[in-house]
Amino acid sequence: MFYNNVYLPELTVKYIMKFSPNISESPPLSPLPRLNANPMSPYRRVSQRFPLYISPLKTANFPPSPLAGYRMAKLCENSPTKRQCTDTMNRKIRDIVSERQSIESNGALNNSNGSAADNSND
């Protein structure tokens, strides 16, 4: 209701009528870019006052950035450090396991030797 009764009449009177060709107050339209002196060049100058040019859209694929290769090199640089930390942690865990196994086996030997000694005394 608001759109049809209020908004459209206001818009028609104040804004749309400005673009009518009969009204002397019509706003100026944007000028078309002038053609360059060299018709073979794909670049067109937009403004005579400023060095502003337009060109057609380029669809060619560019080779990958050298920065991507640098990132991969940095990634590979960091990997051995992480691997070294993992290797160190694995070595510590193996040392702990082997120490426990040796303690358990020594304790089992002591218990079996002690019980054998007790049996020989009887």
C-alpha positions as CSV (number, residue, x, y, z in Angstrom):
1,M,0.0,0.0,0.0
2,F,2.7,2.5,1.0
3,Y,4.8,1.6,-2.1
4,N,1.9,2.3,-4.5
5,N,0.4,5.3,-2.8
6,V,3.4,7.2,-1.4
7,Y,6.7,5.9,-2.7
8,L,6.1,5.6,-6.4
9,P,4.5,9.0,-6.9
10,E,7.3,10.7,-5.0
11,L,9.9,8.8,-6.9
12,T,8.3,9.5,-10.2
13,V,8.1,13.3,-9.6
14,K,11.4,13.9,-8.0
15,Y,13.8,11.4,-9.5
16,I,12.6,9.6,-12.6
17,M,11.4,12.8,-14.4
18,K,15.0,14.2,-14.1
19,F,16.1,11.8,-16.8
20,S,13.3,12.7,-19.2
21,P,14.6,14.2,-22.5
22,N,12.0,17.0,-22.3
23,I,13.2,18.4,-19.0
24,S,16.0,21.0,-19.2
25,E,17.3,20.1,-15.7
26,S,18.3,16.6,-16.8
27,P,21.6,15.6,-15.3
28,P,24.6,15.1,-17.7
29,L,25.4,11.6,-18.7
30,S,28.9,10.1,-18.5
31,P,30.9,10.7,-21.7
32,L,32.1,7.7,-23.7
33,P,35.8,7.1,-23.7
34,R,37.6,8.7,-26.7
35,L,39.4,6.4,-29.0
36,N,43.1,6.2,-28.7
37,A,45.3,7.6,-31.5
38,N,46.6,4.0,-32.1
39,P,43.6,1.9,-33.2
40,M,45.6,-1.3,-33.0
41,S,46.2,-0.9,-29.3
42,P,43.8,-2.6,-27.0
43,Y,44.1,0.2,-24.4
44,R,41.7,3.1,-24.5
45,R,42.3,6.4,-22.6
46,V,39.3,7.4,-20.5
47,S,40.3,10.9,-19.5
48,Q,42.2,13.6,-21.3
49,R,43.2,15.2,-18.0
50,F,44.4,12.0,-16.2
51,P,46.5,9.0,-17.5
52,L,43.6,6.6,-17.0
53,Y,43.2,3.7,-19.4
54,I,40.9,0.7,-19.9
55,S,41.8,-2.6,-21.5
56,P,39.9,-5.7,-22.5
57,L,39.6,-8.5,-19.9
58,K,42.6,-10.8,-20.0
59,T,41.7,-14.5,-19.7
60,A,45.2,-16.0,-20.0
61,N,46.3,-18.2,-17.2
62,F,49.3,-16.9,-15.3
63,P,52.1,-19.3,-14.1
64,P,52.0,-19.9,-10.3
65,S,53.6,-17.3,-8.1
66,P,57.2,-17.8,-7.1
67,L,56.0,-17.1,-3.6
68,A,54.1,-20.4,-3.5
69,G,57.4,-22.3,-4.2
70,Y,59.0,-20.3,-1.4
71,R,56.2,-21.3,1.0
72,M,56.7,-24.9,0.1
73,A,60.4,-24.6,0.7
74,K,59.7,-23.0,4.1
75,L,57.2,-25.8,4.9
76,C,59.9,-28.4,4.1
77,E,62.4,-26.5,6.2
78,N,60.1,-26.7,9.2
79,S,59.3,-30.4,8.9
80,P,62.6,-31.9,10.0
81,T,62.4,-29.9,13.3
82,K,59.0,-31.3,14.0
83,R,60.3,-34.8,13.0
84,Q,63.3,-34.4,15.3
85,C,61.0,-33.5,18.2
86,T,58.9,-36.6,17.4
87,D,62.0,-38.8,17.2
88,T,63.3,-37.4,20.5
89,M,59.9,-38.1,22.2
90,N,59.8,-41.6,20.8
91,R,63.3,-42.3,22.0
92,K,62.4,-41.1,25.5
93,I,59.3,-43.3,25.6
94,R,61.4,-46.3,24.4
95,D,64.0,-45.6,27.1
96,I,61.3,-45.5,29.8
97,V,59.7,-48.7,28.6
98,S,63.1,-50.5,28.4
99,E,64.0,-49.3,32.0
100,R,60.7,-50.6,33.3
101,Q,61.2,-53.9,31.6
102,S,64.7,-54.2,33.0
103,I,63.5,-53.3,36.5
104,E,60.7,-55.9,36.2
105,S,62.9,-58.6,34.9
106,N,65.6,-57.9,37.6
107,G,62.9,-58.0,40.2
108,A,61.5,-61.2,38.8
109,L,65.1,-62.7,38.8
110,N,65.7,-61.5,42.4
111,N,62.3,-63.0,43.5
112,S,63.0,-66.3,41.8
113,N,66.6,-66.4,43.2
114,G,65.4,-65.6,46.6
115,S,62.7,-68.2,46.5
116,A,65.1,-70.8,45.2
117,A,67.5,-70.0,48.0
118,D,64.7,-70.3,50.6
119,N,63.8,-73.8,49.1
120,S,67.4,-75.0,49.3
121,N,67.6,-74.1,53.0
122,D,64.7,-76.3,53.9
